[in-house]
């Protein structure tokens, strides 16, 4: 019984892998970057795609010791495609406290 449950859980997880995609961060100009994400309704649709794009961009800037500033953010939703987000951003120096 345990092996059947494990098999079903694994199959469900594999099927959800195709429900989201992420282009990764790529440069579009000096100090300007873009990330594109997609999430089906099972993973939150437009809200899920936005969450993924913000997380990817924020982590990218944090690794550089900087903070995220979104320049543009376009969202769309299609019944079969799910939510799609295309975010352009820059990383800015974190001002010192005090």
DSSP file (Angstrom, degrees, kcal/mol; ACC not computed):
  #  RESIDUE AA STRUCTURE BP1 BP2  ACC     N-H-->O    O-->H-N    N-H-->O    O-->H-N    TCO  KAPPA ALPHA  PHI   PSI    X-CA   Y-CA   Z-CA
    1    1 A X     >        0   0    0      0, 0.0     4,-2.1     0, 0.0     5,-0.2   0.000 360.0 360.0 360.0 -41.7    0.0    0.0    0.0
    2    2 A X  H  >  +     0   0    0      1,-0.2     4,-2.4     2,-0.2     5,-0.2   0.886 360.0  52.2 -63.4 -38.4    2.8    2.4    0.9
    3    3 A X  H  > S+     0   0    0      2,-0.2     4,-2.3     1,-0.2    -1,-0.2   0.856 108.0  51.6 -67.7 -33.7    4.5    1.8   -2.5
    4    4 A X  H  > S+     0   0    0      2,-0.2     4,-2.5     1,-0.2    -2,-0.2   0.919 111.0  48.0 -66.6 -43.5    1.2    2.6   -4.3
    5    5 A X  H  X S+     0   0    0     -4,-2.1     4,-2.5     2,-0.2    -2,-0.2   0.904 112.0  49.6 -63.4 -41.9    0.9    5.9   -2.4
    6    6 A X  H  X S+     0   0    0     -4,-2.4     4,-2.4     2,-0.2    -2,-0.2   0.911 111.2  49.6 -62.6 -43.1    4.5    6.8   -3.1
    7    7 A X  H  X S+     0   0    0     -4,-2.3     4,-2.4     2,-0.2    -2,-0.2   0.915 112.4  46.9 -62.7 -44.6    4.0    6.0   -6.8
    8    8 A X  H  X S+     0   0    0     -4,-2.5     4,-2.3     2,-0.2    -2,-0.2   0.898 112.5  49.7 -65.8 -41.0    0.8    8.1   -7.0
    9    9 A X  H  X S+     0   0    0     -4,-2.5     4,-2.2     2,-0.2    -2,-0.2   0.920 112.0  48.1 -63.2 -44.3    2.5   11.0   -5.2
   10   10 A X  H  X S+     0   0    0     -4,-2.4     4,-2.4     1,-0.2    -2,-0.2   0.915 111.2  50.5 -62.0 -44.5    5.5   10.9   -7.5
   11   11 A X  H  X S+     0   0    0     -4,-2.4     4,-2.1     1,-0.2    -1,-0.2   0.896 110.5  49.8 -62.0 -40.8    3.3   10.8  -10.5
   12   12 A X  H  X S+     0   0    0     -4,-2.3     4,-1.5     2,-0.2    -1,-0.2   0.906 111.1  48.9 -65.0 -41.8    1.3   13.8   -9.3
   13   13 A X  H  X S+     0   0    0     -4,-2.2     4,-0.9     1,-0.2    -2,-0.2   0.905 111.0  49.7 -65.4 -41.5    4.5   15.8   -8.6
   14   14 A X  H >X S+     0   0    0     -4,-2.4     3,-0.6     1,-0.2     4,-0.6   0.892 108.4  53.4 -64.8 -39.4    5.9   15.0  -12.1
   15   15 A X  H >< S+     0   0    0     -4,-2.1     3,-0.6     1,-0.2    -1,-0.2   0.834 106.5  53.0 -66.5 -30.5    2.7   16.1  -13.7
   16   16 A X  H >< S+     0   0    0     -4,-1.5     3,-1.9     1,-0.2     4,-0.3   0.693  90.0  77.5 -76.9 -18.5    2.8   19.4  -11.9
   17   17 A X  H X< S+     0   0    0     -4,-0.9     3,-0.8    -3,-0.6    -1,-0.2   0.838  92.5  52.4 -59.9 -32.5    6.3   20.1  -13.2
   18   18 A X  T << S+     0   0    0     -3,-0.6    -1,-0.3    -4,-0.6    -2,-0.2   0.457  92.5  77.5 -81.2  -0.1    4.9   21.1  -16.6
   19   19 A X  T <  S+     0   0    0     -3,-1.9    21,-2.6     1,-0.1     2,-0.3   0.520  97.4  38.5 -88.7  -6.2    2.5   23.5  -15.0
   20   20 A X  E <   -A   39   0A   0     -3,-0.8     2,-0.3    -4,-0.3    19,-0.2  -0.995  61.2-177.3-143.1 147.7    5.1   26.3  -14.4
   21   21 A X  E     -A   38   0A   0     17,-2.3    17,-2.3    -2,-0.3     2,-0.4  -0.985   6.3-166.7-144.0 156.9    8.1   27.6  -16.3
   22   22 A X  E     -A   37   0A   0     -2,-0.3    15,-0.2    15,-0.2     3,-0.1  -0.985  15.3-154.5-145.9 127.4   10.7   30.2  -15.6
   23   23 A X        -     0   0    0     13,-2.8    14,-0.1    -2,-0.4    -1,-0.1   0.694  43.2-129.4 -73.4 -18.7   13.1   31.7  -18.2
   24   24 A X        -     0   0    0     12,-0.3    12,-0.4     2,-0.0     2,-0.3  -0.096  40.9 -56.2  80.1 165.9   15.6   32.6  -15.5
   25   25 A X        +     0   0    0     10,-0.1     2,-0.3    31,-0.1    10,-0.2  -0.623  61.0 175.2 -82.4 135.1   17.1   36.1  -15.3
   26   26 A X  E     -B   34   0A   0      8,-2.2     8,-2.3    -2,-0.3     2,-0.2  -0.995  31.9-109.0-140.1 148.7   18.8   37.4  -18.4
   27   27 A X  E     +B   33   0A   0     -2,-0.3     6,-0.3     6,-0.2     3,-0.1  -0.516  29.6 172.8 -77.0 138.1   20.3   40.8  -19.2
   28   28 A X  E    S-     0   0A   0      4,-2.5     2,-0.3     1,-0.5     5,-0.2   0.503  73.3  -8.7-117.3 -14.3   18.5   43.1  -21.7
   29   29 A X  E >  S-B   32   0A   0      3,-1.5     3,-2.2     0, 0.0    -1,-0.5  -0.939 103.4 -52.2-166.1 171.1   20.7   46.2  -21.3
   30   30 A X  T 3  S-     0   0    0      1,-0.3     3,-0.1    -2,-0.3     0, 0.0  -0.395 127.1  -7.1 -57.7 125.3   23.5   47.3  -18.9
   31   31 A X  T 3  S+     0   0    0      1,-0.2    60,-0.4    -2,-0.2     2,-0.4   0.678 114.5 109.1  60.3  21.1   22.2   46.8  -15.4
   32   32 A X  E <   +B   29   0A   0     -3,-2.2    -4,-2.5    58,-0.1    -3,-1.5  -0.996  45.4 180.0-129.0 132.7   18.7   45.9  -16.7
   33   33 A X  E     -BC  27  89A   0     56,-3.2    56,-2.7    -2,-0.4     2,-0.3  -0.810  13.0-154.0-131.1 165.0   17.4   42.4  -16.5
   34   34 A X  E     -BC  26  88A   0     -8,-2.3    -8,-2.2    -2,-0.3     2,-0.3  -0.990   6.0-174.3-140.8 148.7   14.2   40.4  -17.4
   35   35 A X  E     - C   0  87A   0     52,-2.2    52,-2.9    -2,-0.3     2,-0.4  -0.991   7.8-161.5-139.6 139.0   12.5   37.3  -16.2
   36   36 A X  E     + C   0  86A   0    -12,-0.4   -13,-2.8    -2,-0.3   -12,-0.3  -0.982  13.9 179.0-122.8 133.1    9.5   35.6  -17.7
   37   37 A X  E     -AC  22  85A   0     48,-2.5    48,-2.4    -2,-0.4     2,-0.3  -0.914  12.5-165.7-132.8 158.5    7.3   33.1  -15.8
   38   38 A X  E     +AC  21  84A   0    -17,-2.3   -17,-2.3    -2,-0.3     2,-0.3  -0.995   7.5 176.9-143.8 138.1    4.2   31.1  -16.5
   39   39 A X  E     -AC  20  83A   0     44,-2.3    44,-2.7    -2,-0.3   -19,-0.2  -0.981  22.4-134.8-143.7 130.1    2.0   29.2  -14.0
   40   40 A X    > > -     0   0    0    -21,-2.6     5,-2.4    -2,-0.3     3,-1.6  -0.229  42.2 -92.8 -72.8 171.9   -1.2   27.3  -14.7
   41   41 A X  G > 5S+     0   0    0      1,-0.3     3,-1.5     3,-0.2    -1,-0.1   0.798 124.3  65.2 -60.5 -28.6   -4.2   27.8  -12.5
   42   42 A X  G 3 5S+     0   0    0      1,-0.3    -1,-0.3     2,-0.1   -26,-0.0   0.804 108.0  41.4 -63.1 -27.4   -3.1   24.8  -10.3
   43   43 A X  G < 5S-     0   0    0     -3,-1.6    -1,-0.3   -24,-0.2    -2,-0.2   0.128 136.9 -80.0-108.1  19.1   -0.1   26.9   -9.3
   44   44 A X  T X>5 -     0   0    0     -3,-1.5     3,-1.1     4,-0.1     4,-1.0   0.395  52.5-134.6 105.7  -3.2   -1.9   30.2   -8.9
   45   45 A X  H 3><S-     0   0    0     -5,-2.4     4,-2.5     1,-0.3     5,-0.2  -0.295  83.1  -2.7  58.1-131.2   -2.2   31.4  -12.5
   46   46 A X  H 3> S+     0   0    0      1,-0.2     4,-2.5     2,-0.2    -1,-0.3   0.899 140.3  50.2 -61.5 -42.4   -1.3   35.1  -12.8
   47   47 A X  H <> S+     0   0    0     -3,-1.1     4,-2.5     1,-0.2    -2,-0.2   0.901 111.6  48.7 -64.0 -40.6   -0.7   35.4   -9.1
   48   48 A X  H  X S+     0   0    0     -4,-1.0     4,-2.3     2,-0.2    -2,-0.2   0.900 111.8  48.6 -65.0 -41.1    1.6   32.4   -9.1
   49   49 A X  H  X S+     0   0    0     -4,-2.5     4,-2.4   -10,-0.2    -2,-0.2   0.894 112.3  49.2 -66.1 -39.6    3.5   33.6  -12.1
   50   50 A X  H  X S+     0   0    0     -4,-2.5     4,-2.8     2,-0.2     5,-0.2   0.924 110.3  50.6 -64.0 -44.5    4.0   37.0  -10.4
   51   51 A X  H  X S+     0   0    0     -4,-2.5     4,-2.3     1,-0.2    -2,-0.2   0.913 112.0  47.6 -59.4 -43.8    5.1   35.4   -7.2
   52   52 A X  H  X S+     0   0    0     -4,-2.3     4,-2.5     2,-0.2    -1,-0.2   0.911 112.6  48.5 -65.2 -42.3    7.7   33.3   -9.1
   53   53 A X  H  X S+     0   0    0     -4,-2.4     4,-2.6     2,-0.2     5,-0.2   0.926 112.9  47.5 -64.9 -44.8    9.0   36.3  -11.1
   54   54 A X  H  X S+     0   0    0     -4,-2.8     4,-2.8     1,-0.2     5,-0.2   0.908 112.9  49.1 -62.8 -41.9    9.3   38.4   -7.9
   55   55 A X  H  X S+     0   0    0     -4,-2.3     4,-2.5    -5,-0.2     5,-0.2   0.926 113.0  46.7 -63.7 -44.8   11.1   35.6   -6.1
   56   56 A X  H  X S+     0   0    0     -4,-2.5     4,-1.9     2,-0.2    -2,-0.2   0.930 116.5  43.7 -63.7 -45.8   13.5   35.0   -9.0
   57   57 A X  H  X S+     0   0    0     -4,-2.6     4,-2.2     2,-0.2    -2,-0.2   0.912 114.3  49.8 -67.0 -43.2   14.3   38.8   -9.4
   58   58 A X  H  X S+     0   0    0     -4,-2.8     4,-2.7    -5,-0.2    -2,-0.2   0.928 111.5  48.2 -62.2 -46.1   14.6   39.4   -5.7
   59   59 A X  H  X S+     0   0    0     -4,-2.5     4,-2.1    -5,-0.2    -1,-0.2   0.884 109.6  54.0 -62.3 -38.5   17.0   36.5   -5.2
   60   60 A X  H  X S+     0   0    0     -4,-1.9     4,-0.7    -5,-0.2    -1,-0.2   0.937 112.7  42.6 -60.1 -47.5   19.1   37.6   -8.2
   61   61 A X  H ><>S+     0   0    0     -4,-2.2     5,-2.7     1,-0.2     3,-0.8   0.890 110.7  55.4 -68.6 -39.5   19.5   41.1   -6.7
   62   62 A X  H ><5S+     0   0    0     -4,-2.7     3,-1.8     1,-0.3    -1,-0.2   0.896 102.7  56.6 -60.4 -39.8   20.1   39.8   -3.1
   63   63 A X  H 3<5S+     0   0    0     -4,-2.1    -1,-0.3     1,-0.3    -2,-0.2   0.772 107.5  49.4 -63.1 -24.3   23.0   37.7   -4.5
   64   64 A X  T <<5S-     0   0    0     -3,-0.8    -1,-0.3    -4,-0.7    -2,-0.2   0.417 120.2-112.3 -90.7   0.2   24.5   40.9   -5.8
   65   65 A X  T < 5S+     0   0    0     -3,-1.8    29,-0.6     1,-0.3    -3,-0.2   0.785  83.4 107.0  73.8  27.8   24.0   42.6   -2.4
   66   66 A X  E   < -D   93   0A   0     -5,-2.7     2,-0.3    27,-0.2    -1,-0.3  -0.703  66.8-111.4-129.0 178.6   21.4   44.9   -3.8
   67   67 A X  E     -D   92   0A   0     25,-3.2    25,-3.2    -2,-0.2     2,-0.2  -0.823  32.7-104.3-116.3 157.9   17.6   45.4   -3.8
   68   68 A X  E     -D   91   0A   0     -2,-0.3     2,-0.4    23,-0.2    23,-0.2  -0.553  27.6-177.6 -82.5 137.7   15.0   45.0   -6.5
   69   69 A X  E     -D   90   0A   0     21,-2.2    21,-2.2    -2,-0.2     2,-0.3  -0.940  20.8-142.6-132.2 114.0   13.4   47.8   -8.4
   70   70 A X  E     -D   89   0A   0     -2,-0.4    19,-0.3    19,-0.2     3,-0.1  -0.597  18.5-179.0 -77.0 129.8   10.8   46.7  -10.9
   71   71 A X  E     -     0   0A   0     17,-2.8     2,-0.3     1,-0.4    18,-0.2   0.881  69.8  -2.5 -92.3 -53.9   10.8   48.8  -14.1
   72   72 A X  E     -D   88   0A   0     16,-1.6    16,-2.5     2,-0.0    -1,-0.4  -0.983  57.1-172.4-138.8 152.3    7.9   47.1  -16.0
   73   73 A X  E     -D   87   0A   0     -2,-0.3     2,-0.4    14,-0.2    14,-0.2  -0.896   6.5-174.5-145.5 111.0    5.6   44.2  -15.3
   74   74 A X  E     -D   86   0A   0     12,-2.4    12,-2.4    -2,-0.3     2,-0.4  -0.911   5.9-170.2-111.3 137.9    3.2   42.9  -17.8
   75   75 A X  E     +D   85   0A   0     -2,-0.4     2,-0.3    10,-0.2    10,-0.2  -0.928   8.5 170.7-125.1 146.7    0.7   40.1  -17.0
   76   76 A X  E     -D   84   0A   0      8,-2.3     8,-3.0    -2,-0.4     2,-0.4  -0.965  14.9-152.5-146.7 164.4   -1.6   38.0  -19.2
   77   77 A X  E     -D   83   0A   0     -2,-0.3     2,-0.4     6,-0.2     6,-0.2  -0.984   9.8-179.6-143.7 130.4   -3.8   35.0  -18.7
   78   78 A X  E  >  -D   82   0A   0      4,-1.9     4,-3.0    -2,-0.4    -2,-0.0  -0.971  34.7-123.7-126.1 145.5   -4.9   32.4  -21.2
   79   79 A X  T  4 S+     0   0    0     -2,-0.4   -38,-0.2     1,-0.2    -1,-0.1   0.894 112.5  26.4 -54.7 -44.4   -7.2   29.5  -20.4
   80   80 A X  T  4 S+     0   0    0      1,-0.1    -1,-0.2     2,-0.1   -40,-0.0   0.770 125.7  47.4 -91.5 -27.8   -4.7   26.9  -21.6
   81   81 A X  T  4 S-     0   0    0      1,-0.2    -2,-0.2   -41,-0.1     2,-0.1   0.770  93.2-152.4 -84.5 -26.5   -1.5   28.8  -21.0
   82   82 A X  E  <  - D   0  78A   0     -4,-3.0    -4,-1.9   -44,-0.1     2,-0.3  -0.476  48.7 -17.0  83.7-161.5   -2.3   30.0  -17.5
   83   83 A X  E     -CD  39  77A   0    -44,-2.7   -44,-2.3    -6,-0.2     2,-0.4  -0.605  62.8-166.8 -82.3 138.1   -0.8   33.2  -16.0
   84   84 A X  E     -CD  38  76A   0     -8,-3.0    -8,-2.3    -2,-0.3     2,-0.4  -0.986   4.5-173.4-127.3 136.2    2.2   34.8  -17.8
   85   85 A X  E     -CD  37  75A   0    -48,-2.4   -48,-2.5    -2,-0.4     2,-0.5  -0.995   9.8-170.5-131.2 134.3    4.4   37.5  -16.4
   86   86 A X  E     -CD  36  74A   0    -12,-2.4   -12,-2.4    -2,-0.4     2,-0.5  -0.964  17.5-174.6-123.2 110.5    7.2   39.4  -18.1
   87   87 A X  E     -CD  35  73A   0    -52,-2.9   -52,-2.2    -2,-0.5     2,-0.4  -0.919  13.4-166.5-116.4 127.9    9.1   41.5  -15.6
   88   88 A X  E     +CD  34  72A   0    -16,-2.5   -17,-2.8    -2,-0.5   -16,-1.6  -0.924  26.6 156.7-107.9 136.3   11.9   44.0  -16.4
   89   89 A X  E     -CD  33  70A   0    -56,-2.7   -56,-3.2    -2,-0.4     2,-0.3  -0.932  31.4-143.7-151.8 169.6   14.0   45.2  -13.4
   90   90 A X  E     - D   0  69A   0    -21,-2.2   -21,-2.2    -2,-0.3     2,-0.5  -0.926  21.7-124.6-133.5 160.9   17.2   46.6  -12.1
   91   91 A X  E     - D   0  68A   0    -60,-0.4     2,-0.3    -2,-0.3   -23,-0.2  -0.931  28.4-163.1-109.0 131.1   19.1   46.0   -8.9
   92   92 A X  E     - D   0  67A   0    -25,-3.2   -25,-3.2    -2,-0.5     2,-0.1  -0.835  27.1 -98.2-116.9 152.4   19.9   49.0   -6.8
   93   93 A X  E     - D   0  66A   0     -2,-0.3     2,-0.5   -27,-0.2   -27,-0.2  -0.426  40.0-118.9 -64.6 135.4   22.4   49.6   -4.0
   94   94 A X        -     0   0    0    -29,-0.6    -1,-0.1    -2,-0.1     3,-0.1  -0.668  31.2-122.9 -77.3 121.2   20.8   49.3   -0.6
   95   95 A X        -     0   0    0     -2,-0.5    -1,-0.1     1,-0.1     2,-0.0  -0.361  31.0-102.7 -66.1 144.7   21.2   52.7    1.1
   96   96 A X        -     0   0    0      1,-0.1     2,-0.3     2,-0.1    -1,-0.1  -0.354  35.6-117.6 -66.0 146.0   23.0   52.5    4.5
   97   97 A X              0   0    0      1,-0.2    -1,-0.1    -3,-0.1    -3,-0.0  -0.596 360.0 360.0 -82.1 143.3   20.9   52.7    7.6
   98   98 A X              0   0    0     -2,-0.3    -1,-0.2     0, 0.0    -2,-0.1   0.423 360.0 360.0 121.4 360.0   21.3   55.6    9.9
